[in-house]
Amino acid sequence: MFAYRLYVSALKRPAIAQLWRKWKIRHGQHVGSYSRLPEFIQNYVSGKTFADIGCMWGVNGDHSFLAEKAGATQVRAVDVFGPTPEFQSRHDELSSKVEFILGDAASPETLARIGKADVVFCAGVLYHHPSPFDLLVALRRMCGETLILRSSTIPELPLLRNAAVYFPMLERDQRRLWDLRRLGLDLQVGISDPGFDPAGGYGNWFWGLTPSCLISLLQTTGFEIEWRFQEPFAQTMICRAVDPPFLHRLPGEAEARSLGSQISVQGIARPA
């Protein structure tokens, strides 16, 4: 673990991060950056419906307006706050038809308002959600064809796949390892001092997912990864919607009683 801490600390240095990117490129891997998101949107939205999940923070709907300009036939922009004055001003200036939806994308009510979208875009949201699995299930339910997902991640742990760190309630010396100020992030609520802020809601950073954990979550919720663009502390995935391998269905009362009888007869239920 000491070696891993040294590795993470080194990657937080801009010069080392740049060397990391060059090494990945030299070995034939795709390297991403936040600045490439408009390119990805433009590549997929022409003639398609588009949903922008988490559309406001720091961007004021810019990705939604870009999708509309690139030929999306319908654009729905979703967030838990807003619309901001900047969004409204741009909306009026463009005579835009982008529809803003105030709501939590993981809630059934918001899902019903969003409906289906050919292309779903979600950037900078997953690690802010207390239950990333539930959010990805919601994204799959609304996604008809393509998901463009960007999320903050943490470096892979050697010999331990699918690992993740839950940031709330970590001690200060533990949180310091994940502070990315050297890479230009001035404030990470839940990581920066004084730590977790209950009043901050989804503004908190809840999860540090390793890339392998993120990939497994996507696969479990019904997404096949077609393109992966790596960064030291972020991943961008372009995914195709497929049949989810896991989908729990609550049985009806009669079926549930029958299932209970079968389990009792077989004697397979043991306390763990």
N, C-alpha and C positions, 0 to 999 in steps of 0.2 A: 504493500500500500504506500510505503514511503516513496518508492520509485514512481508510482502513479502520480502522487502529489507533485513530484518534481516535474514530471512530464506535462501535467496540466498547467503548472505555473509557467513553464517555458513557453507553452503555446499561447499564453496571454501576452507575450512580448511581440509587438508588431513584426519585428525582423524575423523572429522564429516562425511566426504564423505565415509569413511570406515564403520562407524556405519550405515550409510544409506544403504550401500550395504548389510550388514548383516541383517538389518531389512527386506529388500525386499526378501532376500533368505528365511528367517524364515517364511515369509508369502506366500511362494510358487511361487514367481515371478522369472523370468529368468533375471539374471544380466549379462551384457556383458562387453567386454573390447576390445581395439584395437588388442590385442594379439590373439584374437580368430578368426580374419578374415581369416587367412590361413586355419583353420579348416573348416570354412564355405565353402570356395572355393573348397577345396578337396572333400567335401561331395556332391557337385553338378555337377562338370565339366567333369567327366569321360565320354568319348564318345559324348561330347556336344561341340558346338561352343561357344566361349566366347568373350565378349567385355569388356574391362577395361577402364572405362571412368574417366579421371583424373589420369592418370597412372604414372606421373613423380614426382610431388612435394614430395621430401623427401624419395621416395621409388624407383625411377629410374626403374620402370617397374617390380619390384619384384613380384607383384601379377600376372602379365601376365606370367612371367617365371614359377611361381608356378603352374598356371593353365595348362600350356603346359606340365610340368613334371607330373601333376596329370592325364593326359590323355585327355585333351581337343583336339578336332580334328582340330580346327582352332582358333587362338587367334589374336584379333585386339586390339591394345593399342592406346588410343586416349588422346591427350592433346593439350592445346593451346600454348605450348612451347616444345622445345626439338627436337630430342632426346638428352639426356644428354650424356656426355662422359662415365659415369658409365653404362648407359643403353647400349650404343654401345659396350663397352668392354665386358659386360656380354653376349650380343647377339652373339658376335663373339666367345667368349669362349665356349658357349653351342652349337654353330652352329644352333642357334634357328631359327624357322620359324615364330616367332612373327612378325606381321606386324604393324609398327608404322604409325598412321595417325595424321597428324597435322591439327587440326581444332576444331571449336566450336561445341560440340555435339548437340546443339540445332539448328544449321543451316541446311537448307535443303541439301546443298551441302555435308556437312560432313555426314549427315544421309544417303545419297545415297551411300557414300563410305563405310560406316560401314555395311549397309545392315541389315539383320536379324541375331540375335545371340540367341541361346537357353538360355544362361545365361549371364546376364548383371550385372557387378559389378561396383559400384560407391561409393567411400568412400572419405569423406572430400571435397566434391564439392558443394553440394546443397546450403549451406549457403553462399557460395562465389558467387552465381549467382544472379543478380538483379531480375530475374523472375524465382523463383523455380517452379512455375506451368508449365511454358513453357519447362523448362528442364525435368520435370517429364513426360510431354507429349512426348518429344523426346525419353526418355528412354523407354516409353511404345511402341512407334512405332518400336524401334529396338529390343524389348524384345519378344522372342518367348515363353519362359516358365517361367523363374525364374529371379527375381531381388534381388540382395544382396546389400542393401543400408545402408550406415552408414553416419550419419550427426550429427554435433554439434547441440544441442538444448538448450533451457533454461528451468528451472523448471516450472511446470504447475502453472498457476494462479488460486487460489481458486475462485470458482463460476464464472469463465470466461473462457469457453472452446474456443479452436481454436485461442487463442491470439498469437500475434507475435510482435517483436520489430524490427524496421528498424534502423540499426545502423548509417548509414551515417548522418552526420550533428548533431548528438547528442552533447550536451554540455559535457565538460570534466567530471563534477561530475556525469552525467548520464552514461557516458561510463565506468566510474570506476567500476560500479556495475558488469559489464560483463567481466572485466579483470581477466583472469584465471591463472595469473603467479604463484599463490600459488599451483596450481595443475600441474605446469610444463610447461605451454605454455609461452614461452619467448616473442613471438611477435604475436600480432593479428592486422594486418593492418586494420585500420578503427576503432579499439577500443583502442589499445595502443596509447599513445601520438605520434604524434600530431593529431591523428584522421584520418578521411577519406582522402585518397590519390588518386586523380583523375588519376594520372599517374600509379597507382598500378593496375588498371584494375580489373580482377577477383581475384587478390590477396587480395582485401579488403574483410572483413567480412561484408556482406550486411544484413543478416537476423538472428534474434534469434527466431526460431520457437519453440513453446511449443510442447510437444509430441502429444497432441490432434490435433493441427494444422497440423503437419506432417502426422499423420494418415489420416486426412480428405483429404489432398492433394493427398496422395497415392490412396485413394479410389475413388476420383473424376477423377483421370487420368487413372484408369483401373488396379489397383493392389489390390489383396486380401492378407492381411497380414496373413501369416501362423505362423511365429515366430517373437517374439519381445524381444529384449535383451536391458535392461535399464541400464543407468548410470546417475549420477546426471546432467551431462551436455552433454550427447550424447545418441543417440538411434541407434541400429542396427536392421533393419527390413529385414526379408526374405519373399519375396512376390511372389505370383503366378499371372501371367498375365491373366486378364479376360477382358471381353468386357467393354470398358469405358462407364460409365453412362452418360457422357457429352462429346459430340463431335459436335462442331459447323461446319456446312457446309455452305459455301457461295452459295446462290442460283444463278441460271442463270438470265439473264436480264429479260426474260419474266416472270419467277417465281417471281422475286423480285417486278416487277410492280404489279402482281396479289396480292402479299402479302401486298403491300402498299395500294392497293384499299380496301382489306379486313379490314385493320386496320382503314382506314378512315371511312368506312361504320359503323363499330362497335363503333367508337368513344372512343376507349380504351386508346389512346395515350394522356397522360397528362404530362406536365412538372413536374419534381420532385422538 
